[in-house]
Amino acid sequence: MYRLTKIKWSMSLLLSITFLFGCGSEDLNTDQKDKATKVIQQEEAPPETDDTSIEEPVNEDPPKTSETPTDRKTFDAEVVSVTDGDTIKVRINGQVEAVRFLLVDTPETNHPRLGEQPFGQEAKTFTKQLLEGKTIQLEKDVSDRDKYGRLLYYLYVDGKSVQEELLRNGLARVAYVYAPNTKYVDQYYAIQKEAQQQGVGIWSVENYAQEDGFHEEIIEGKQAETSTPNQSTQQPSGDCTIKGNISSNGDKIYHMPGQQFYDVTKIDTSKGEKYFCSKEEAEQAGFRASQR
């Protein structure tokens, strides 16, 4: 009986020890699993960053921003005065600045060397009527000042591009195309081409607006500064009324009576210009027919 009781007691003790070690092992495994999970989570989590510490590039433009219908980034400015067809003065945050229109050039009205050029007053009047006393929107390209300290911007008023309106009405040419400020140059050239085809404004006189500027001698029939005025101007005789004109770049063009540029074309024999009696005679002399 004693032996049987001892055996039972030994078996109970063994089971208790097994149970205790089993539970401890299970608890240990659980702790290890928890620690392993935490390590994995720490390895997979991205490094902590403070997003607010990463600053966006500073925008030096005035804070009053708006969006044009084409989602262009613009800011408001108050027009103070119109200097020329392509230059105005505006007030930005209380400061008056001169603004030169990007990528376009209009004839001068008060240039110290060139004076007043044909269509200059028309361009200035157009810009004045369009902008004077209004709040406009300005858009920066890349660089925003020229060597004279003037601001260089694209201008918008009442949702319309001022540059495009000047080009469309033949009061400006595409000019001063310097990288990196070339954002809208392609569409400006497309609008200019339409104005050229329609012969409006500066394009109504052949060869007046050229790549190097405006040539008022084409309109006014001015002679070279070394020539004596009116001495070499030839008048038509008899049936020889076809005008053979030579442009400032050496292009020889003849104009028939009734054509668009016939009346404004002057013949200066000192430049090799002359009247012809027939188209054949003009073409044999190396002149081509005027396109309009």
C-alpha positions in Angstrom: 0.0 0.0 0.0 2.8 2.3 0.9 4.6 1.4 -2.3 1.5 2.2 -4.4 1.0 5.5 -2.7 4.6 6.4 -3.3 4.3 5.6 -7.0 1.1 7.7 -7.3 2.8 10.6 -5.5 5.9 10.4 -7.8 3.7 10.4 -10.9 1.8 13.4 -9.7 5.0 15.2 -9.0 6.3 14.4 -12.5 3.1 15.6 -14.1 3.3 18.8 -12.1 6.9 19.5 -13.1 6.1 18.8 -16.7 3.1 21.1 -16.6 5.1 23.9 -15.0 8.0 23.6 -17.5 5.5 23.4 -20.4 3.7 26.6 -19.3 7.0 28.4 -18.8 8.2 27.4 -22.2 4.9 28.5 -23.7 5.1 31.8 -21.9 8.7 32.2 -23.1 7.8 31.5 -26.7 5.0 34.0 -26.4 7.5 36.7 -25.1 9.9 35.8 -27.8 7.2 36.0 -30.5 6.1 39.4 -29.2 9.7 40.7 -29.2 10.3 39.3 -32.7 7.1 40.9 -34.0 8.2 44.3 -32.5 11.6 43.9 -34.2 9.9 43.2 -37.6 7.6 46.1 -37.2 10.4 48.4 -36.4 12.4 47.2 -39.5 9.4 47.6 -41.9 8.3 51.0 -40.6 9.7 54.0 -42.6 12.0 56.4 -40.8 10.2 59.1 -39.1 10.3 62.5 -40.9 8.9 65.9 -40.1 7.2 66.9 -43.4 6.7 70.4 -42.2 10.4 70.9 -42.1 10.7 70.4 -45.9 10.0 73.9 -47.3 8.7 74.6 -50.7 10.8 77.0 -52.9 10.2 80.6 -51.9 7.8 82.4 -54.2 9.0 85.9 -54.5 5.9 87.0 -56.4 3.4 89.1 -54.5 1.0 87.1 -52.4 -2.2 88.0 -54.3 -2.5 85.0 -56.6 -5.3 83.9 -59.0 -5.9 81.5 -61.8 -6.7 82.5 -65.4 -9.1 80.3 -67.4 -6.0 78.3 -68.6 -4.7 77.7 -65.1 -1.8 80.0 -65.5 -0.1 81.2 -62.2 -0.7 84.9 -62.1 -0.8 87.7 -59.5 -2.7 91.0 -59.6 -1.2 94.5 -60.3 -2.8 97.9 -60.7 -2.0 99.8 -63.9 -0.7 103.2 -63.1 0.2 104.5 -66.6 0.9 103.4 -70.2 4.3 104.4 -71.4 4.2 102.7 -74.8 2.4 100.0 -76.7 4.6 97.4 -75.0 5.6 99.1 -71.7 3.5 100.1 -68.7 3.9 101.1 -65.1 2.1 99.1 -62.4 1.7 99.2 -58.7 2.6 96.0 -56.9 2.3 95.9 -53.1 2.5 99.7 -53.0 5.6 99.9 -55.2 5.5 101.3 -58.8 7.4 99.2 -61.3 7.9 99.4 -65.1 6.7 96.3 -66.9 8.0 95.3 -70.4 5.8 92.9 -72.3 7.5 89.6 -72.9 8.2 88.3 -76.5 6.6 91.3 -78.3 7.7 94.6 -79.7 5.5 97.5 -80.8 6.6 100.6 -82.8 8.1 103.4 -80.8 6.3 106.6 -79.8 9.0 108.6 -78.0 12.3 106.9 -78.6 15.4 109.1 -78.1 17.0 107.9 -81.3 14.1 106.5 -83.4 11.5 109.1 -82.4 7.9 108.2 -83.3 7.5 105.3 -85.7 4.4 104.5 -87.9 1.7 102.6 -86.0 3.4 103.5 -82.7 0.6 105.8 -81.6 -2.0 103.2 -82.7 -0.3 100.5 -80.5 -0.1 102.9 -77.5 -3.7 103.9 -77.8 -4.8 100.2 -78.1 -2.8 99.3 -75.0 -4.1 102.4 -73.1 -7.7 101.6 -73.9 -7.2 98.0 -72.9 -5.4 98.5 -69.6 -5.6 102.0 -68.3 -7.0 102.2 -64.8 -7.5 98.4 -64.5 -6.3 95.7 -62.3 -4.4 93.2 -64.5 -2.8 89.8 -64.0 0.9 89.2 -64.5 2.6 85.9 -65.2 6.3 85.3 -64.8 8.3 83.0 -67.1 11.7 82.2 -65.7 13.8 85.4 -65.3 11.7 88.4 -64.5 13.9 91.5 -65.2 15.8 92.9 -68.1 19.1 94.8 -68.1 17.2 98.0 -67.5 15.6 96.7 -64.3 12.2 96.5 -65.9 9.9 93.6 -65.0 9.3 91.1 -67.8 5.9 89.5 -67.7 3.0 88.1 -69.7 -0.1 90.3 -69.2 -3.8 89.4 -68.9 -6.8 91.6 -68.6 -10.4 90.4 -68.4 -9.2 86.9 -69.2 -7.4 87.9 -72.4 -3.7 87.8 -73.2 -2.5 91.4 -73.9 0.4 90.1 -76.0 -2.0 88.0 -78.1 -4.3 90.9 -78.6 -1.5 93.2 -79.9 -0.3 90.5 -82.3 -3.8 89.7 -83.5 -4.5 93.3 -84.4 -1.2 93.8 -86.2 0.2 96.2 -83.6 3.2 94.2 -82.5 5.7 91.7 -83.8 7.2 88.7 -82.1 10.7 89.9 -80.9 13.3 89.7 -78.2 13.1 85.9 -78.0 15.7 85.0 -75.5 15.9 81.8 -73.5 14.7 80.9 -71.0 11.7 83.2 -71.4 10.1 81.5 -74.4 7.0 79.8 -72.9 4.5 81.1 -75.4 6.7 81.9 -78.4 5.2 79.2 -80.7 1.6 80.3 -80.2 2.6 84.0 -80.6 4.3 83.2 -83.9 1.1 81.4 -85.0 -1.0 84.5 -84.2 1.5 86.8 -85.9 1.3 84.6 -89.1 -2.5 85.1 -89.2 -2.1 88.9 -88.9 0.5 88.9 -91.7 -1.8 86.9 -93.9 -4.7 89.3 -93.2 -2.4 92.3 -93.8 -3.5 94.2 -90.7 -1.7 97.0 -88.9 2.1 96.9 -89.3 1.7 94.1 -91.8 -0.4 96.3 -94.1 2.8 97.8 -95.5 5.2 95.3 -97.1 8.6 95.0 -95.4 7.8 97.6 -92.8 8.0 95.1 -89.9 11.1 92.9 -90.2 13.2 90.7 -88.0 15.5 93.5 -87.1 12.8 96.0 -86.3 10.5 98.5 -88.0 11.6 100.3 -91.2 9.7 103.6 -91.5 11.7 104.4 -94.6 9.6 101.8 -96.4 6.4 103.7 -95.6 7.6 107.3 -95.9 10.0 106.7 -98.8 12.9 108.1 -96.9 16.3 108.3 -98.6 19.5 107.4 -97.0 20.9 110.1 -94.6 23.7 110.8 -97.1 21.2 111.6 -99.9 19.7 115.0 -100.6 16.0 114.8 -100.1 13.8 114.6 -103.2 16.7 115.0 -105.7 16.6 111.3 -106.7 12.9 110.7 -106.5 11.6 109.6 -109.9 8.1 110.3 -111.2 6.3 108.0 -113.7 6.3 108.8 -117.4 3.7 107.8 -119.9 2.7 104.1 -119.6 5.7 103.2 -117.4 3.9 103.2 -114.1 5.1 99.9 -112.5 7.1 100.8 -109.4 10.3 98.8 -108.9 11.2 99.1 -105.2 14.3 97.7 -103.3 13.7 97.0 -99.6 16.3 97.6 -96.9 17.4 94.0 -97.1 17.9 94.2 -100.9 14.7 92.4 -101.9 13.6 93.7 -105.3 9.8 94.0 -105.6 7.6 95.6 -108.3 4.2 97.1 -107.5 1.4 97.4 -110.0 -1.1 100.3 -110.0 -4.0 99.4 -107.7 -2.1 97.0 -105.5 -2.0 97.5 -101.7 1.4 99.1 -101.4 1.5 101.0 -104.7 0.6 104.4 -103.3 3.0 104.4 -100.3 5.9 103.1 -102.4 8.4 105.8 -103.4 11.0 105.4 -106.2 14.5 106.4 -105.3 16.9 106.1 -108.3 20.0 106.5 -106.1 19.1 103.1 -104.6 18.6 101.5 -108.1 14.8 101.8 -108.0 12.9 102.7 -111.1 9.7 102.6 -113.0 9.0 99.9 -115.5 6.7 99.8 -118.5 5.8 96.1 -118.2 5.9 93.2 -115.8 8.3 91.4 -118.2 10.7 94.3 -118.1 10.6 94.4 -114.3 11.2 90.7 -114.0 14.0 90.8 -116.5 15.6 93.4 -114.2 15.4 90.9 -111.3 12.3 92.3 -109.6 9.5 90.0 -108.3 5.8 90.8 -108.1 4.4 92.1 -104.9 2.2 89.6 -103.1 -0.5 92.1 -102.3 
